[in-house]
């Protein structure tokens, strides 16, 4: 199970599809084993990168089943966010029965005030069970839900099963510092903080006290090296991060970023096809050429990147 002591790198995994849009079940096992081979500490599935909103309920269960079966000892976190609690409860219960290590959830866009946000989490926990450890996903640029540090502390204190913050606010470095200050002062209980945002600020987030990364950048071994080096050799970690920054920036484009990431993961053998499920489209010919150029540059600047 994940806990407040969870550290390291959790790779956000995509959902692989066939060219016609069918779920590519065969790629799920290979993808999971490939991530494990690059030294991640865990996997997170059925998030925004996993195109979870495009899946049928039975497809979501199939993804969980295959990934958990191939993950071995790696903990798997399952995104269960949905407009209604019935779907969340079903997926959460099934995922935990299959061997998931916890779930990740965030409120729908209609939740605006602190009371609404805190109330939503209380209801969600009542539905999925107080014994299910969960990740509070704070990703306002994608969800439209703005969570202050005060409401995050309130959710954490009111729900002991909240063991991790997936920090994806932007700008959000001060949020990490505030939470860590409260914890040091004894004003907030311990909480694992893993950071997303495509790792675009991972170098600085580690300096603010983050415990690692939970994101889908197509080079998990870069995340591994930066997270491991940051506490003891900031300059070495920064050198690795700097070499990847042009590609990180390119991957972070709204709307096309997932297509970029899937193309790179397909090229690296994580998944068989770079296809997204409709209505999203793959990279254009021009984008593919730009990706190839950036990968060539990356291979020259960071020979250990795995290309």
Secondary structure, 3 states (H helix, E strand, C coil): CCCCCCCEEEEECCCCECCCCCECHHHHHHHHHHHHHCCCCEEEECCCCCCHHHCCHHHHHHHHHHHHHHHCCCEEEEECCCCCHHHHHHHHHHHHHHCCCEEEECCCCCCCCHHHHHHHHHHHHHHHCCCCCEEEEECHHHHCCCCCHHHHHHHHHHCCCEEEEEECCCCCHHHHHHHHHHHHHCCCCCCEEEECHHHCCHHHHHHHCCCEEEECCCCHHHHHHHHHHHCCCHHHHHHHHHHHHHHHHHHCCCCCHHHHHHHHHHHCCCCCCCCCCCCCCCCCHHHHHHHHHHHHHHHHHCHHHCC
